[in-house]
Amino acid sequence: MAGALLGASPLAILPAHADEAQLQHQIDVMQKQLAKMQRELAEKKQAPAPRMAGAPAGAAPVTTRNGNELIIPAPSAPPPVSADGRTIFAKALPSWVDGIHFSMAGSFIAMEGAYRQHSEVSDGASSPPFGSPGIPLQNSALYSDRELRMSAQQSRIAMKMWGDIDPNQHVKGYYEMDFLGASTDANNRESNSFTPRIRQAFAEYDNDLWHFHFVGGQAWSFLTQNRVGALPNTENVPLTIDAQYVVGFDWLRNPQLRFVYDINKTAWFGVSVEQPATVFPGAPASGFTNSVPPGFATNINNFCQGASHLNNTTTCSNDVAPDVIEKIALDPGFGHYEVLGLERWFSDTVNNGVAGSGWSQKTTMAWGVGGNALLPAIPKILDLQGSVLYGQGIGRYTSSQLPDATIGADGTLSPITELSFMVGAVAHPFEGNDIYTYYGEDRSYANSWTSGTAQGGWGNPNFLNTGCVNQNLANNPGSLGGGPAYNTPVAGTTCSFNVQKAQEFTIGFWQDAYKGNLGRLRYGLQYEYVRLTAFQGAPGPITATSTPNEGLNPNNNIVMFSFRYYPFN
């Protein structure tokens, strides 16, 4: 460097007769400049790297392999030294940090609403289960009420974390929540403050070498149809705005342990052990309505305990074994196809009415078989789908929430035979547009008994339905601020209204308003027509306050709209 400076200095052009003193002076000046430059260069080499805004003193930013920028705090003590005098440098981050990936894709902010011809006193995002009954009968003031609701409750927060243990082993965690829960102080009058609820929360382990997959946590039931494979987050969920989806769509979101084996991602074989629960006739909040045969006493369920972190406004069935679901899925390259089986066990305690005989627990097995198909009729343009589930005690898995079982003639639980099916089509006519239509049906079959003058079971032809049509003006809880129920027969009449079948036709669309670097804006519109049919029952006496047991087919017309922003999609 000194040579370069001297070569570029005026010394190179000094005349031979220059005064020696002047020459020495210029050399001294250049040497001082050189020394100053060397000091500045040394100081720059020793200066710490620039800190991120807000980073503590001594901290330095580090960019991991997945692009996350982290601040490494300065060590609080000198690094340790080995026996031979070498410094041992400890890692500032755990070894797995820069191998974990994180995404919030699937999260969205929603503004939605619903208009119903007959009020279901439901929010703007979902209907109650379609067959419980989800539609008010003509004897209720709700039948004459029109209903408009608006809500942001279906807004969703989704978080996915995943990484590789090695090239053949992978782990994943997924958490998803929305705000379709309501605590005792939630209201839509002023603050509209609603509580978050778990939709999914599970961990997954995948081994490519062994072709093995394990899932533990709460996810869509293994019985739910998939688009591909047999693992979570590939479910073929209807595109409806309605969060109860469609009659005929079979689903749960359920705690489970799932085991899956795949053959080259083409054939999938799995079994899932899932949380049990039993649905009985009647409204869960009222403890159900079930006739007990003469001479017996039964206990089919209990009100859940709030102290045990359960909802004490509903009931918990007496379960002794998990639901078990088996599935075989095929992805041959053109569509997706599934066959499945289901085993369940229902339990109650029975006393035969003999003094001192005590209670005994009785268990009854239930079952189901089904299949699903997804067919790309016109690749990337039109998808067709179908699903069917048949068996005894499958009502819990239906969107209508038809009952699983009723009390039999001997006091034990007797599963109800049911059929559930749905067909649908989804079109993608142009970029950012989805048009969907579905038709579904959930059907139950009678399971009843007669003992003397006592009538019981489900769909009993001797049940009376004489009070289902005339509106009960004398006993309207709404006049007291409590709100009328779906079924309020006039005093002296009866309305058993056991649902034989629920049917739905729905059509709707989604359209992207924007899709780019800032995410995705979508709006949608849905129309649905839902119809219930009751078992015929006995005609009963015709009086001034009763009606013939005919034409029990309540229905509802519903229109829903939605506007959603997906910031991470």
Secondary structure as UniProt FT lines:
FT   HELIX           2..7
FT   HELIX           10..13
FT   TURN            16..17
FT   HELIX           20..46
FT   TURN            53..54
FT   TURN            57..58
FT   STRAND          60..63
FT   TURN            65..66
FT   STRAND          69..72
FT   TURN            83..84
FT   TURN            95..96
FT   HELIX           97..99
FT   STRAND          101..103
FT   TURN            105..106
FT   STRAND          108..116
FT   TURN            130..133
FT   TURN            138..139
FT   HELIX           141..144
FT   STRAND          147..151
FT   TURN            153..154
FT   STRAND          156..166
FT   TURN            167..168
FT   STRAND          169..181
FT   TURN            184..185
FT   STRAND          195..207
FT   TURN            208..211
FT   STRAND          212..220
FT   TURN            222..223
FT   TURN            232..233
FT   TURN            243..244
FT   TURN            247..248
FT   STRAND          253..263
FT   TURN            264..266
FT   STRAND          267..274
FT   HELIX           284..286
FT   TURN            294..295
FT   STRAND          297..299
FT   STRAND          301..303
FT   HELIX           306..308
FT   TURN            312..313
FT   STRAND          315..317
FT   STRAND          323..330
FT   STRAND          336..351
FT   TURN            355..356
FT   STRAND          360..378
FT   TURN            379..381
FT   STRAND          382..392
FT   HELIX           395..397
FT   TURN            399..400
FT   STRAND          405..407
FT   TURN            409..410
FT   STRAND          413..415
FT   STRAND          417..427
FT   TURN            431..432
FT   STRAND          433..444
FT   STRAND          447..451
FT   TURN            452..453
FT   STRAND          454..458
FT   TURN            461..462
FT   TURN            466..467
FT   HELIX           477..480
FT   TURN            491..492
FT   STRAND          499..516
FT   TURN            517..518
FT   STRAND          519..534
FT   TURN            544..545
FT   STRAND          555..566
FT   TURN            567..568
//
